[in-house]
Amino acid sequence: MKMSNRVRAISVLVVLVVLTAALATVVSAQESLDIVVSPKVLSLNSKGGSISVHTNLNYGLAEEVVLSVDGESLETGTFADDRGDLVVKADIDDVKSIVSVGEATFVLQVETAVGQLVGTDTIRVVGPAKR
């Protein structure tokens, strides 16, 4: 009987260690957010449209969303894609007024009930066509 209590105690300890490791992994994974900015190449010659930022975060979890490009905040709209994930849109002319030829880095900050998630993505910016 004593051996059985030891086995149970060791089993409980192993389960607690595994659960603690799993929880630590989930918490660290929640701090960063995977995002993809579309289009990947922005032409300063483009006429109208929008920039989309796609995430793998369920739309219902987002409480507050802040999108910036090269350190400047953008006005945005949000919606759920076909999978229910958060998509953030910004007017392309607003983005073009901030960025310059080269690269532009987008940062998306999303507040959720369990904390803030942050994702970044960089796109290429090309200049006006030569005449």
C-alpha positions in Angstrom: 0.0 0.0 0.0 2.9 2.4 0.8 4.3 1.9 -2.7 1.0 2.8 -4.2 1.0 6.1 -2.3 4.5 6.9 -3.6 3.4 6.1 -7.1 0.4 8.4 -6.8 2.5 11.2 -5.3 5.1 10.9 -8.1 2.3 10.8 -10.7 0.7 13.9 -9.3 4.1 15.7 -9.3 4.8 14.7 -12.9 1.3 15.9 -14.0 1.9 19.3 -12.2 5.3 19.7 -13.9 3.8 19.0 -17.3 0.9 21.3 -16.7 3.2 24.1 -15.5 5.3 23.7 -18.6 2.3 23.7 -20.9 0.9 26.9 -19.2 4.2 28.7 -19.5 4.3 27.8 -23.3 0.7 29.1 -23.8 1.4 32.4 -21.9 4.6 33.1 -23.8 2.9 32.2 -27.1 0.1 34.7 -26.3 2.5 37.6 -26.0 3.2 37.6 -29.7 0.7 37.6 -32.5 1.3 36.3 -36.0 0.2 39.0 -38.6 0.5 39.2 -42.4 0.2 42.6 -44.1 -1.4 42.7 -47.6 -0.2 43.8 -50.1 3.4 42.8 -49.5 4.5 45.5 -51.9 3.0 49.0 -51.7 3.3 51.3 -54.7 3.2 54.9 -53.9 1.5 55.3 -57.3 -1.5 53.1 -56.3 -4.9 54.7 -56.5 -7.2 54.2 -53.5 -7.8 50.9 -51.7 -6.8 49.6 -48.3 -4.1 47.8 -46.5 -5.2 44.6 -44.7 -3.6 43.0 -41.7 -4.6 39.4 -41.2 -4.2 37.6 -37.9 -4.7 34.1 -36.5 -6.6 35.6 -33.4 -10.3 34.9 -33.0 -12.1 38.2 -33.8 -14.2 37.8 -30.6 -11.1 38.0 -28.4 -10.0 41.5 -29.5 -11.1 44.2 -27.1 -9.0 47.0 -28.4 -6.9 47.2 -31.6 -4.1 49.7 -32.5 -2.3 49.5 -35.8 0.7 51.6 -36.6 3.2 51.9 -39.5 6.7 53.2 -39.0 5.6 54.4 -35.5 2.6 56.4 -36.6 -0.9 55.2 -35.6 -3.5 54.6 -38.3 -7.3 54.8 -38.3 -8.6 51.3 -38.8 -11.7 49.2 -39.2 -11.9 45.5 -38.1 -13.9 42.5 -39.1 -13.8 38.7 -39.0 -12.6 36.7 -42.0 -14.2 33.5 -43.2 -12.4 31.6 -40.4 -13.5 34.0 -37.7 -10.1 35.5 -37.3 -9.4 39.3 -36.8 -8.7 41.4 -39.9 -7.7 45.0 -39.6 -8.0 47.5 -42.5 -6.5 50.9 -43.0 -6.9 53.4 -45.9 -4.0 53.0 -48.3 -3.7 56.8 -48.7 -3.2 57.2 -45.0 -0.4 54.6 -45.1 1.2 56.3 -48.2 1.3 59.6 -46.3 3.6 58.1 -43.7 5.9 55.6 -45.5 8.7 56.2 -47.9 10.5 54.1 -50.5 12.2 51.1 -49.0 10.4 49.2 -46.2 7.5 49.9 -43.9 7.0 48.1 -40.6 3.5 47.5 -39.3 2.9 46.9 -35.6 -0.5 45.5 -34.5 -1.3 45.7 -30.7 -4.4 43.9 -29.6 -5.8 44.0 -26.1 -7.6 40.8 -24.9 -9.1 39.7 -21.6 -5.8 37.9 -20.8 -3.4 40.6 -21.9 -1.8 42.4 -24.8 -0.7 40.7 -28.0 1.7 42.3 -30.4 2.6 41.4 -34.0 4.9 42.9 -36.6 5.3 42.6 -40.3 7.4 44.5 -42.9 6.4 45.2 -46.5 8.3 46.7 -49.4 7.5 50.2 -50.6 8.2 51.2 -54.2 8.3 54.7 -55.6 6.5 56.4 -58.3 7.1 55.1 -61.8 9.9 56.9 -63.7 8.6 58.9 -66.7 
